[in-house]
Structure formats: structure tokens, C-alpha cells
């Protein structure tokens, strides 16, 4: 009898609190509890309807509680973060977090309501999964999914563990483990394997890895979906194992090459009957194992030119790829990275682009304008010829660690495109960086576009950003950021600069000042950044306890020291050419000391350490051989990016403690030794011989085991101030 009485009461309670009707409330409450474990009970959540399918949220104070109402879990998390930033002056970033709330939470005097104009807020790039996420475990992924929700992301790319689904598909097709041994890459190179650029490099991939990351993917998808996100899963574009030609000799295969020093990969012709069959089989298997939100990522010809420019050929190819998706899932929507239209614009002229896109129904495709802040492809494709598309900030290449960005563009261009009648079906904004955990200001700024239709006023925005980041307003800190805005973060929209400069320290040692990947050309004058450093140093006494300030002071100190390396290197070169051995020894000594000092500075923050990267890689290994393989992958990606002869060396270079002292420094020492020998012997420096010697040394370094510190050493503010006292005056003289 008691059960009959209590059960309706429980049902009524659950329905009135929406916990049954809106399961995302539970996931949102758990997120709030993870962010504020001791204050989460001050927040009450409830659901409200969306507005024409778009997310909305409301915030108000009621009965000494902060009431958050929203149309989805992501919108609720966004409402929570809006309160944290606008009322409690807090901030959550990869590189510095301030969650010091007032003892009494500020009341919301008048209800706040925000509506997003965007259906989609996209996140991730294939490359991010390796340049930043290669070694992530569930706790790190959980933290990132929380960050996504707080910043309004509802359309994340989700490709972790994809290799296991493919393994099962190919096993069902009769392929043996031996057949597949040379197919799957090592775990640091999946992005380019998935995009059909490379096979096998960094492998063979252990089955244990596949299984563990398939389980990880299930957790990722469950959490994303619980919050109302719609994960974008992979689909088939034709990339097959080399063993395919032996098992199916009648199949129409085409060899293609990425031109970056790797062997050919094989693409199954879309006209071959097996193309649609495999595409359907993969999606069916994936849906069986992981479910689906009907959104699929498939990128044709990523940095590989098609065999034909005939529009009819390209249209047929596109149609067949989509047909393969729709055969398995009639609700399939193809999400395409628009990188090919940017990276190979000479090939993808109007006729070719339009043919590729128009072969798929408009409501069955979403285009990612992948680097809109650099070059808006939508402007030269009539808004992608009627397809829904997303304005993305790419910003970072290779996970490089430099201060760089287009703040003014990011603050204004998304809203300008949204309100431009020529933009067609702009349906979203997003982040498509190759690497994260750097330049947090750009990502906070970009995602603040989510809840407004007008350009962001950077003057007021920057004031709020600094206060939230450092926990207090500070005139010197604000001045420092205004200088950063005008220097490192000031790249005009019409100026073609793809990414930021690295330091000559990271370049393979040379007498030149320009190198292919470790570029040294700045988008500002070196001396113009120094006053920004001055202002942050002045702010240190009042801001030194802020996590965000500690990161920023180290980051700016790192940047000015990285810049200073180039004039020192030029003095070394000048001394060598004058055959002045004494000056050569003096200046090369300064250069090595600078590397040591940078390494010591960066050791104060985990954000800038090699140790955690290598340690996390090894922790995935179940045997000594697996640990060694993963360590090799981790070290190779950020240095050689291939074997000893790889043309991609330094593409993903980092300014990290441990990498500076154990990789860049020994290379330069070897270079200085060989240059000194040529001076003593009065002979020409043999550049080709040195290149061979140093690349062999690099390959040995990549493949050897070494433990690197995983805990920070020293106080970041104190060491940064020490570097300021040591170098600032000299830099001022050098930069005049």
C-alpha cells in the first residue's frame, strides 16, 4: 500500500524537476559539481524549450540560489559559465584557472536570457587528436568535455578508437593480423592514417591499444551525448590496406602519395562495387558498437590531389561517398572539413568545388570553413553553394608554442559573416585548431561569439578577461594585455600569415635565419613586445598568486627569450664569417646559456614540460616493448615527424623544458663544435655532412628511452623575474 502511495509522489517530483523528461539535467548537475565541488549546491537547474531548434539559457536568483534554465546540457553548462565569468569573475582555461568565488555569490538582479544564433558550435580537427590528445586518459577527456560544454560546444569530432572498428571490419572481410600489420600507424599518427595520408608509420599497433581506446571512446560518447552534444563519427572515404590488392586482385585501386616522404597509400575507386559495400559495412558496425547521431566526417583528398579535375568525375565521387553513408544510415549527414579548398586552392577552382559539393543534397552535408580567420573560403564559393557551413578558427598548426593570433578578426568576423546576405547558410562557429593548450585568450574570445549576433567589443572584453583571469583588476596587467593585443595578437585579416613564428633555437642548426618549419619571421617588431613584458612584471606583486598570471608571465617571458635567440644567432654567424673564433665562442656560449635559462623557466609550469607528454605515452603500454613504441611515437611526432630523412622535421616543434635541454641544445652544441673545427682547420663548413650527422643523432634520440621530470621545479614568477633582470636590459639594447 505504501508503494502505491509513494510511487506517484516520486513520479510527480521527478517530472516537476524534469529529471525524467530532460536527462541532461543530471549530467549538467554533475558537471557543476566537478567544477565547484564545495559550492555546487548553490545552483539549481531546470529545462526550458529551445528557440526554433537553437539553444537558449536563462539565469536568475531565487530563494538565495542561482537558477540556471536551459534547453540542453551544453546550454546549461554555458549558463553556468556565463554566471562564473560575468558575476563571480572566474575563468576556466587549459592554461590557468581561477575559481575563487566570493563568499556570498552575487545575486542576478534581473533575469538574464541568452539565445544563440548558431545551430552548431563545432570542435576539433583530426590533427588535434594527435598533436595534443595522443596520450589522454579518461580523466583528461572528462576535463576536456567539461570545457567543451562550458564553452558552448555541441558538435565535437569524435574519432578516438576508430582503428578498432576498422580492425573488426577487416577481420570480418578475411584479413589476418599479418595483413593489417603494416596498415595501422602508431598512436601518434592516427590523424594522417584516418585521412589516408600514411600507413603503418610508428607501428605496428598493438591490439591492446585498439581495445583500450575503443573503451575510452564509449565513455567519451556517453558523456558528450548526456550533455546534449552530437558527436561527429568517421565514415569511409576509400583508404584501404596495401594487402587489399592481394586479397581482392580485381578491385580498382589507386596508389596515392602524400609527398612528405612516406610510402604510397591505396584508395579504392568509388566506382568499384566494394566501395559502397565497405562504407556500409563500416557504418553498420560502428553504429552497432557505438550508436549514431547521424553525423559523419569524411574528407576526400586531404593534401592529395585528385587523379582528375573533371567536374563530372569529382561529382560522381562525392555522390558515391554519400551514397555509402546513406545506404547504412538514411539520416546520414556528411560533415566535411573544407581544408582542401584552402590548402590546394589552385586545383579546387569554382567548377571543381561546386561539382564536389552539389552532388550531395544541401540538407545532407555541412561544410567546415576550416581556417576562416586566415582565408574565408565561403567568400569565393558563394557561401559553399547553398550548403550549411560553419565559421572556424584554425589558429594553431602542429601544436606549436608561440604567442600568436588575430584577436580583432575573431572578435568581429563571425558576426559580420552571420549578418552578411552573401554568406548563405552559415549555421555555426567552431574551433578547428591542430593543437590546443596554448594561447587560451583566443579560445575564450572565439567562443564568446556563441551567444551574440553582434561583433565583440574588444576593449571591454579584454578588461573583463584580465579581471577574471587574475582574480582582480590591475592597471599594469591590463596595459600588458593591450600591448599583447597590438603585437602578437594583431595579424590583419587581409595579411596572409598562416601561423606564428617559432624560435631559431628549434630549427635544425643552420647559418641561415629562415627555415622551413621553425619559421622565425614575426608578425610584429621584437622590440614592441618588450613593454608588454615590462607591464606584466610590474603586475607581479599583486597578481603573482593567480594561476593564469603565472602561466602568462612565463609564456611572455618565454616568447621574448625565444625572439632574442635570433639576434644572438646572427652574431654567431657574423663571427663565423669574419673567422673571429673568440667572438664565435663568446656568442655561441650565450646562445647555449639562453637555452639553459629557457629550459629552467619552462620547468616551472607543466604546460611547458616534455616529461608529462612522454610519461603519459609510456603509461599506455602493457609491456616494455609497447612502452618503448609509444615513447618513440611521442618523441618522433614533435621532432622528426618521420624517419631520419623526414622533410617534416620540426613541423610540430615545441618550446618545452626537457626538449630544449635534451634535444635542441645538443644539436646546437654539435653544430658549434663542427663550425669551430672548420674555423680552426680553415676549411669550409660541410653543411651536407652535418645534416646527415645531426639527423642520425636525432633518430637515435627518438628511439632511446629516457626519463624526464614530470613535476615542476621552481616558482614560475620568481624564475620569470630572474630572467627579466638578466635579459631585459640587453634585449632593449639589441632591439633598438
C-alpha positions, -999 to +999 in steps of 0.1 A: +000+000+000+029+024+008+044+017-025+012+027-043+011+060-024+048+069-027+054+059-063+031+086-078+047+112-055+081+102-067+069+104-103+054+138-097+087+151-081+108+137-110+086+152-136+084+186-120+121+188-117+124+175-153+149+147-143+129+122-163+118+144-192+152+160-196+180+136-186+206+162-195+199+179-162+216+151-143+247+153-165+248+191-161+245+189-123+274+165-122+294+189-143+287+218-120+297+196-090+330+187-108+338+223-113+327+236-079+327+205-056+321+226-024+297+252-039+276+233-064+245+232-042+241+270-047+229+263-082+196+249-093+190+237-129+159+233-149+149+229-186+132+253-210+123+248-246+147+257-274+140+286-297+134+273-333+157+244-325+185+267-312+199+267-277+188+292-251+195+298-214+183+320-186+199+329-153+181+344-122+184+345-085+156+328-065+155+319-028+192+325-023+200+302-052+213+308-087+187+292-110+200+281-144+174+272-171+184+260-205+174+240-235+202+214-234+231+202-212+255+223-232+233+254-228+231+248-190+269+245-188+271+277-208+247+294-184+268+283-155+300+296-171+283+328-180+275+333-144+310+324-134+326+349-158+301+378-156+291+377-120+318+358-100+347+369-121+361+334-126+377+316-156+384+281-167+411+276-194+436+249-203+464+272-191+453+287-158+420+285-139+405+310-114+376+296-094+379+317-063+343+326-058+331+354-034+320+341+000+284+352-009+275+345-045+265+377-063+228+379-070+214+382-105+191+413-101+173+409-134+168+377-152+194+371-180+183+354-212+207+344-240+198+329-274+224+316-298+220+323-335+240+292-343+227+256-346+262+242-344+293+250-323+319+227-338+351+215-321+383+197-331+404+189-361+417+155-370+452+167-361+442+178-326+437+141-317+475+136-321+492+169-316+475+173-282+454+143-274+475+113-283+480+101-247+449+113-230+432+090-205+396+093-193+402+119-165+418+142-191+390+136-216+364+142-189+380+175-181+380+185-218+344+175-223+335+198-194+355+226-211+336+220-243+302+223-226+312+254-206+322+270-239+290+260-258+304+232-280+277+209-292+292+193-323+325+176-314+345+154-338+348+120-321+373+096-337+391+081-307+393+043-311+383+043-348+410+019-356+394-009-336+361-007-356+382-009-388+401-038-373+368-057-368+355-048-402+387-061-420+387-092-398+352-099-410+364-095-446+390-122-440+421-101-434+446-116-410+466-097-383+496-101-406+477-085-434+469-055-412+503-052-396+516-026-420+483-007-422+476+009-388+500+035-378+514+041-343+492+061-319+508+095-326+500+093-363+463+082-364+451+116-377+470+112-410+462+075-412+425+083-409+428+109-436+445+084-459+479+101-459+501+074-444+500+037-435+520+018-408+543+046-397+552+043-360+536+008-357+528-020-356+499-010-335+492-034-306+457-048-303+457-038-267+458-002-277+429-007-301+407-023-274+416+002-246+408+032-268+376+017-281+365+015-244+377+051-240+356+062-270+325+047-254+330+068-223+336+099-244+305+094-265+283+086-235+294+118-217+291+140-248+256+127-256+245+130-219+252+167-222+233+171-254+263+171-278+260+154-312+294+137-318+306+135-354+318+100-361+340+088-390+329+073-424+347+056-453+365+076-480+382+047-498+415+043-479+423+005-477+452-017-466+480-024-491+471-061-487+438-053-503+453-057-538+464-092-530+432-103-513+410-087-540+431-085-572+401-074-593+395-044-571+401-009-587+428+006-565+447+038-570+480+045-554+484+080-539+512+097-522+512+125-496+546+138-509+561+141-474+585+112-476+561+084-468+552+054-489+521+052-512+487+046-497+459+029-516+424+043-523+396+021-535+380+036-566+345+048-557+332+031-589+343-003-576+312-021-562+332-029-530+334+008-522+298+012-512+298-023-496+327-014-473+313+020-465+280+005-455+297-023-435+318+001-416+289+024-406+268-006-396+295-020-374+302+014-359+265+020-352+261-014-337+290-007-313+287+030-306+253+042-318+250+073-340+238+109-342+238+106-380+267+130-384+298+116-403+332+130-411+347+121-444+375+140-461+384+133-497+419+141-510+433+156-478+465+172-492+464+147-520+454+160-555+426+140-572+436+120-603+412+141-624+400+177-624+369+168-645+339+181-626+318+151-636+344+128-620+345+148-588+307+150-586+303+112-591+330+106-564+312+128-539+278+112-547+292+077-542+307+086-508+274+100-496+255+070-511+278+047-490+268+066-459+231+068-467+229+031-475+238+024-439+220+054-424+193+071-444+195+101-420+233+105-426+247+140-428+282+144-442+304+168-423+334+177-445+365+196-435+370+223-461+408+222-457+413+210-493+397+242-507+423+262-487+454+241-490+450+232-527+432+263-540+450+260-573+432+227-580+399+235-564+386+262-587+349+271-589+339+243-613+357+216-593+345+228-559+309+233-570+308+198-586+321+181-555+295+198-532+265+199-554+264+161-558+251+158-523+217+172-512+220+205-493+204+192-462+228+162-461+261+180-459+277+205-435+309+223-446+336+233-422+353+265-434+384+253-416+406+284-414+381+312-419+401+337-398+430+333-423+411+329-455+373+328-457+366+302-484+329+310-481+335+343-498+348+327-530+323+298-531+291+318-527+287+306-492+296+270-503+269+269-530+239+265-507+254+241-482+251+248-444+286+258-432+305+266-401+329+295-395+360+280-378+391+294-362+421+272-370+448+294-354+473+267-344+494+244-365+513+214-351+506+223-315+534+249-317+540+271-286+541+307-298+521+338-289+500+344-320+465+352-332+441+375-348+421+389-319+404+417-339+393+393-366+380+367-342+361+394-323+343+408-354+344+384-384+319+357-372+291+382-365+299+400-398+296+368-417+264+359-399+248+392-409+262+392-444+234+384-470+261+368-492+271+342-465+244+317-474+236+292-448+261+300-421+249+277-393+276+277-368+310+287-355+338+265-342+374+257-333+395+236-356+430+241-343+456+214-349+468+217-312+453+231-280+467+240-246+481+273-258+470+310-263+439+305-241+428+341-247+420+333-284+397+304-275+379+323-247+373+351-272+362+329-301+336+310-281+322+342-266+307+347-301+283+318-294+257+338-275+256+370-296+249+383-331+270+414-329+308+418-330+326+417-297+339+450-283+375+440-275+382+470-252+355+460-227+361+422-233+398+424-226+392+443-193+368+415-182+392+388-194+421+401-173+400+406-142+385+371-145+419+355-152+439+372-124+411+375-099+414+412-097+417+443-118+452+456-123+462+486-144+497+472-153+483+438-163+457+455-185+484+476-201+504+445-207+475+428-224+468+459-246+503+456-258+499+419-265+468+427-284+487+452-306+517+429-312+515+391-310+477+391-314+475+416-342+475+400-376+453+418-401+426+398-418+440+407-453+476+398-444+485+362-454+503+349-423+493+314-416+507+309-381+531+322-355+569+322-356+590+297-337+625+303-323+657+297-342+665+275-312+640+249-325+654+250-361+678+223-371+711+242-366+720+264-395+738+296-405+705+308-421+679+328-402+650+313-422+640+276-420+611+256-434+590+247-404+607+265-375+599+299-390+614+329-374+596+358-391+574+376-366+542+395-373+554+423-351+586+441-343+605+423-315+611+455-295+574+463-295+566+433-273+591+442-246+569+469-229+542+443-225+567+422-206+575+452-185+539+457-176+533+421-165+565+422-144+551+453-127+518+435-121+536+405-104+535+417-068+497+419-068+489+391-093+516+365-085+492+341-068+470+338-098+474+305-118+466+323-150+490+351-143+518+327-136+512+310-169+510+343-188+542+357-172+561+325-181+546+325-216+555+361-224+590+356-208+594+325-229+584+344-261+608+374-256+636+349-249+627+329-279+628+360-300+661+371-285+677+339-297+677+351-333+699+383-329+723+361-308+724+335-336+731+363-361+761+374-341+773+339-341+770+337-379+787+371-383+816+360-361+820+328-381+820+346-414+846+370-401+866+340-389+866+356-354+870+325-332+869+344-299+837+362-308+822+329-321+830+312-288+815+341-268+783+344-287+777+306-290+782+304-252+755+330-248+732+310-271+737+278-251+731+297-218+699+311-232+687+276-240+695+265-204+677+296-190+646+290-211+646+253-201+647+263-164+619+289-168+597+264-186+603+237-160+582+258-136+549+250-155+536+216-165+521+234-196+557+236-209+573+202-200+583+172-221+582+148-191+543+146-188+540+140-226+565+111-226+553+097-193+517+097-204+527+079-236+545+051-218+517+046-193+495+032-221+520+004-227+513-030-211+547-044-220+582-030-222+580-032-260+547-013-261+560+014-237+591+018-259+569+021-290+547+047-275+577+067-262+592+066-297+559+079-312+557+107-286+592+119-292+592+115-330+560+135-336+573+166-320+608+164-336+615+144-368+578+137-378+591+106-396+624+089-400+659+105-401+652+118-436+617+132-429+610+166-447+586+174-419+612+177-391+602+205-367+567+209-380+553+201-346+582+216-326+576+228-290+593+250-266+593+226-237+616+220-208+634+188-214+631+192-252+652+223-250+679+208-228+680+173-242+672+178-279+677+214-292+707+222-270+728+191-280+721+198-317+734+233-314+764+222-294+772+197-322+768+224-348+791+248-329+817+221-325+817+214-362+818+251-370+846+257-346+866+228-362+862+244-396+875+277-383+904+260-366+912+240-398+905+270-420+881+248-441+845+253-453+817+241-432+803+209-447+766+215-444+755+183-461+778+162-439+765+180-408+729+174-419+735+137-422+753+136-388+726+155-369+697+137-385+713+104-374+717+118-339+680+129-339+669+094-350+689+078-322+674+103-297+639+095-308+644+058-303+662+058-270+645+056-236+650+084-211+631+096-180+622+133-180+609+152-150+571+152-146+570+176-116+576+213-118+608+228-104+609+263-091+584+292-087+572+304-121+570+341-111+604+342-093+622+325-122+605+347-147+615+378-127+651+364-126+651+361-164+638+397-166+666+410-145+692+391-165+680+398-201+657+428-203+684+455-205+704+435-230+673+429-251+665+466-251+699+474-265+698+446-290+663+456-303+670+494-307 
